[in-house]
Amino acid sequence: MVKSEKSVWEDCLRFIKSQVQEQSYKTWFEPIKPLGLNETTITIQVPSQFFYEYLEEHYVHLLRECVQNELGPEGKLEYSVIVDSGSVQNQPYMVTLPNQNQNQNGKSWGKEVVEPEMVNPFKMPSLDKDSRYSNLNPNYYFDNYIEGDCNRLARSAGIAVAEKPGITSFNPLMIYGGVGLGKTHLVQAIGNKVSEQRKDNFVLYVSSEKFTTQFTDAIRNNSIQSFTNFYLQVDTLIIDDVQFFSGKEKTQEMFFHIFNHLHQNGKQIIMSSDRAPRDLKGLQDRLLSRFKWGLTADLQMPDFETRMAIIMRKMQSDGIYIPDDVVEYLAYSVDTNVRELEGVLISLIAHATLNKTDIDLELAKQTLKNIVHDIESEVGVDYIQKTVGEFFQISVEDLKDKTRKKEIVIARQVSMYLCKEYTNHSLKSIGYHFGGRDHSTVIHAVQSVSDMMDVDSKFSNSIDELKKKMKMKLV
């Protein structure tokens, strides 16, 4: 009697069900569908790359036993992995992967994949180890990459990838976030850790612009074959700022083929972008689809505590002491990105060194006036406090004080309202500059001023007059 893939797999399931817990069976084996049977190889369909990798890691011996029970000692297993579930108009997109483990004879337990020359045009000569240059910055590593709520997922995923490149389900790993949030630092930290732990692993970091330039030069010099041969031998490929592939059709096509080859051969791919894959424009759909195969993790603007930790780590590594009040002031005032924060620290140290003076709060304020979004040199918190104080005939110290006198409370609320309107400070930062109040106080102040403007025309005119002073300062 000729067996079908359905009957073989049903027999396998009966055996598996007797060996595993019910919940594990329902989770990892019920979703599997038999697709085909070819002599001694059965093909099964699994719903995702992660599903495939989990089976390989946790149930490979059980699968081998049941398949060989049904198909004999030469029995093999092949996976059909759903990469894109498709739609009503389009069929699901799947890739076929062999079982990656080996039997006792050292042969691959699964279908042997042979890529003949006619199918794979990339003939790969050996690469001289001396010619390998990773382009990695040795100053970028995990120990000096401060962890916070803003980057915890991305950093943890990066460490997992660095420890097992090409083996985890985080392949590709896409890191995205705004300017100056540490994308390049993180992806290069992964590369440096891989290079440190796996000496024979060819790690390559390259920006998308450099990749494009190399490809253009290869076309001009008729050396496309050498270009592709080089990239196809990379074990861990790190591509920075993939958003710049936008509109470059030929470059995208080349990267598509390189991506496919590396991924199918278990090589690790790491990418960074300034936005999520779904928001990338000008890239081919098939490329965007592959960007979503693994893990996508975002980097957000660092919170206050993380900014403080960054400042203290930077000062510690440079052997420089900064008073706690200066650290807090900088962390509150520079709430945009890490790159700008580091720029402020460098400028602060330079000012202190050139002027042969200690770093204190006054020096920090003077430094910020010159570089942080022109905050203090134009309309900043200090200017607003001074202007509002003069308008209401109240001292700046009273605005920061804890007093609850009505006239002072109104002036303080107006100051907070104008800070929200004319500066780039966060609510936390604004509250800090008014005696260390929290963000909810600032929200209440802004709402109170808005409500008073709606019902009190005289008060509204006063706000308009103050706004004119702000605009004159901006001119």
N, C-alpha and C positions, 0 to 999 in steps of 0.2 A: 504494500500500500504506500503510495507516494504521500509524503507529509507536506502540509502547507505551512506557511509562516504563522498562520493563526493557530493551528493545532500545536505546533512546536512551542509557541510562546505561551499558550494556555497551560501546557504541561510544565513549562518553566515557572509560571506564576504559582501553580499548585505547590511546587517544591519550595519556592521562595516564601510563600505564605506560612509554611510550616517552620521556617527558620527565623523569621523576624517578628517584631511586635506588630500588633494590628495597626496602630497609628502610623508607624513607619511604612508599613505596606501600602496603606491608603495614600500616604503623602508622596512616596517615591516610586511606586510600581504601578498603581492603578492608572495614572495618567499616560503611561507608555503605550504606544500602539505599534503592532508589528507591521512592517511595510513590505518586506520581501525576503525570499529565501533562495539562495543561489548555492547549490551543492552543500558545502559545509559552513556557509556564512549566512547568518540571519541579521537582517537590518531592522532596527527599531527606531521609532520616532520619539524624541524627547522635546519638551516644550521650550527649553532655553539652554544657553551655554552654561549657565550656573548649574542647571539640573544635570547636565552631562558630566561636569567636573565633580559634582557631589557624588554621583554614582561611582565614578572612577576612583574617588578617594576612599569611599566608605564601603562599597558593596562589590568591588571588582572580583574578589575571590568567590563570592556567592554567585555572581553572574557567570563566572567561568565554569564553576561546578555544574550549574544547571544546564548551561548551553552544551557542555561536553557530555553531560548525561544523555541529552537528546540527540546530538549530532555526532557523537563519537569524539575520540581524543583530538581530532583535527578541527573540532568545532570552533568557530570564530564569531565574534560579535562586531557589528558595525552600527554606529549611531547616525541618525539623520536629525540634525539640530535645527529647530525653527529659529531663525534669526529675525525675520520680520513676519508678523502674523498675517499681513495682507489685509484685503478688504473684499467687498462683494465683487468689485471689478478685477482685482488683482489676486492671483494665487499667493499663498504664503511663500516666502523666500527661505530656503533651507540650504544648509551646507552639510556635507557628509564627512564624518570624522571617524577614524578607527579607534579601537580600544588602545590606550597608550601603554598599558603594562605588558610585561613579558612573562612567558611561561618558563618552566624549569629548564628548557633547552636554550633559553636566551633569545628565542624568536618572538616577534611581536604577536601577542594574543589579540588578533583582530585582523582586519583586512590590510594587506600591505599596499601602501600607496606608492605607485611608481609614476613619476612625471617624465615621460619621454621627451626628447628634444623637440618634437613637433608641437607638443602641448605647452611646454615650458621653454620659452626662448632665451631664458637667462642662464647661460652657462657660467658657473661660478668657479673661477680659479682660486687657489689658496691665497690668503691675504697675509703678507709678511707682518708679523707682530710689531716690528719696529716702525711700520708705517701707520699704526693705529694711533690716532690722536683724538682724544675724547672731546676736546673743547670745553671741558668742565672747569668751573671756577673752584679752586680748592678751599676757598673761604666759605662756601655754601655747604652747610651740613646741618643735621637735625638738632644737634646740641645747641646751636645758636639760633634756632628757629623757634621763637616763643609760642607755646601753645595757649589758646584761649577758645572761648565759645565761637569766635569768628572763624576759626580754621581747624577745629578739632577733628572733624570727619576727614578732611583732606589730608591732614598730617598723619592720622592713623592709617588711612589707606596707603599713603606714601611709604610708611614704614613696612606695612604688610607686603607691598610690591617689592620693596628693596630687599626684603628677606627671602622672597620666593619669586623672582622675576619670571613672568611667563607662565606661572603655575596657578596663581590665584584666579578668581573670576573677575578681578579688576584689570581686565585687559581688553581694550585699551583703558588707560586711566586718563580721564579728562579733568583738568583743573581749570576753573574759570573764575574771573573776578576783575574788578576795576584796576585802574592804574595804581601802581605802588603798593599793592596789598601782599606781595611776596610770592607771586606765581613762579617767577624765575628761580628764586631762592629754593623753593620747595622742590621743583622738578630736578634741579641740579643736585640738591641734597640726596634725592633718590639715586641719581646716577653715581654720585661719589660713594654712597654706601654699597651699591652693587659692585663698583670697581674695587672697593676695599675688601669685600668678602669673597668675590669671585674673580680671581686674577685673570682667568682665561676668558672672561665674558667681555666681548667687545661692546662697550658703551659709547654711544655717540650723541652729543647734544648739538643741535643745529637750529637756528632760527628759520622761520618760514621764508624770510627774505633771502637768506643765504642759500637755502635749498633751491629756491627759484633761480637765483643767479647762477648756481652751479649747473642747473639743468639747461639754462639758456646758453651758457658757455659750452656745454656738451653738444648741443645742437649745432652751434656755430663751428665747433672743431671736429664734427663727425665722430664724437666719442661717447655717444649715448650708451653703447654697450658697456663701456668701462664705468660710466656713472651708475648704471643699474647694478652691475656686478658688485660694486663697492657697497651700495646700500643694502643689497640682499644678504650680505654677510654679517650685518649688525645683529647683535644679540639683544641689546636694549636700546631702542631708538627714542630719543626725546626731541620732539618738535615744539618749538616755542612760538606762540602767537599765530596759530593756524588761521585766524580770521583774515590774515593778509594773503591767503590763497584765493580770496574772493575775486572772481572774474578771470582768473588765470586757468583757462580750460585745459590746456596741454599739461601744465604743471599738475593740476588736479588729477588728470588721467594717469600720469606717471606715478604720483603718490598713491593713487588707488591700487595700482598693481603691486607696488612695494609693500603697502599696508597688507594686502591680501596674502602675499607670500610669507611675510614675517609672522602674521597672526596664525596662519595655518600651520606653521612650523614651530609654534609654541614660543615665539620670541615676544618680548615685552615691548609694548608701544605706550609712550607717555606723551600727552599733548597739553598745551595750555592755550587759553583763549581769553579775550576780554569780555566774552558773553557766553551764555549757555548755548549748546548746539542748536536748540530750537530757534534761537534768535540770530543765528549766523545767516547772512545773505550772500548770494552769489556763489554758493557752493553746490555741487552736484548732489542730488538726492541720495544717490547710492553711497556717496562719501559720508554724508550726514548720518545715514543709517548705520554705517560702521562706527562712527564716533559714539553711538549710543549703545554699542554692544556690551561694554564693560560698565565701569562706574564713572559717573559724573559728579564731581564735588566742587562746591563753590567756596570762595574766600570772601568774607565780608569785612567791612571796616572794623578795625579792632576797637573793643570797648575800653572804658576808662582803666579798668584793672589790667588789661593786657598791655595798654600803652605804658602804664607805670612799670610793668615788668620789663618791657622792651628798653625803656630808658635806663633802668637800674642795671640790666644785663650789659648794655652798651657801655655804661660808665665803669662797671666792674671790669670788663674786658680791657678797657683802655687805662685802668688804674687811676681813675679820676673820681673825686668825691663831689657829690652835689647834695646840698641840703634837701631835706624831705619836702619843705614848702616849695622849693623850685621844681622838684620832680612832679608834685601835684599840679602846680601851675602849668607846666608844659603839657602834662597829660590831659588836662582840661582844655587848654587853649588850642592844641594841635589835634583835632579830631577828624582829620581827613584820611590820611593813609600813612603807612609805615615809612615810605620813602621820604615824605615831607618831614616826618618826625625826626628821622636820622639826619636830614639836612639841617634842621634847627639845632640839633645837638652839636654837629660839626661847627656851625657858625658860632654857637655859644662858647665852645672850647677855644675857637680861634680868637674871639673877642677877649676872653679872659687871658689868653696867652700873650697876645700882642699888647694889651693894656697892663699886663702884669698885675692883675687884680683877681680876687677870689670870685667864684661864681655865686651870685646871690640873686634874690628876687628882682631887684631893680635892673640888674644886668640882663636877666632873662626877658623882662618886659621890653627893654630897649632893643634886644636882638629880634624879638618877635615883630616889632614895629616895621622892620625892614624886609621881612621875608614871608610871613604867613598870610598869603592872599591879600596883602595890603590891609590887614585887619586894623592894626593900630595906627598906621600912617594915614588912614582915611577915616572911615566911620567905624570905630571900635568901641568896645565896652567902656574904656576909660573916657573917651570923648563923649559918649552918650551920657554917662553918669555926671560928668562935669557940666554938660550943657543943660540937662534936666535939673540938676541941682541949682544952677544959676537961675533958671526960669522960675522954679518954685521957691527960690531963696532958702535952700536946704543944703547942708554940707554933704559931700560924698560919703563921709564917715557915717552920717545918719542913714543914708540909703543902704549901707551895708549892715547897720546895727539891727538889734532884735526888737527895737521899740515898735509899738503898735499904734502910735499916734496917727490919727486919721490922715492929716496932711502929708505925713512922711510915708504912710502906706500907699497913698495914691501916687506920690512921686516915684516911689519904688516900683509900683506896678507899671507906670508909664515907661520907666527906664527899661524894664524887662520886655515890655511890648515893643519898644523901638529896637532893642537888641535882637529880638526875634525877627524883626522886619529888615534890619540893615546889616546884620553880620552873619557869618557862616558858623557861628558857635552853636553847638547842640544845646538842648534844654538843660542837660546836666551842667554843661560848661557855664551857661548863663547863671544858673542858680549858684554855682560855685563863686562867681564874681560878686554875688550879693549876700555875702556872709555865710556861704556854704549851704544855701537852701536847696531842696531837692527839686526834681523836674516837675513834680505835680504842683508845686507853688508857682512855677513859671507858667504852667498851663492855665492855672486859675487867674494869674495876673493878666495874661493876654486876653482871656475871655472877659474878665471884668472891665478892662479898658474898652474892648469892642462893644460891650453892652452899654457902658456909660456914654459912648459916642453916639449911640442910636437914640438916646433919650435926652441928652443934655447938649444942646447946640453950642453953648459957651465952652464946655469942656472939649467938644469936637473941634472947635476953632483953635483951641490951645494946642491940640495934637497936630492940627494942620500947620500951625506956626512952627512947632518943633520939627516937623517933617521937612519944612522948607530949609531949616538950618542944616538938616542932614544932607539934603540935596545940594545945597551950596557947598558943603564940604566935599561932595563927590565931584563937583565940576572942576 
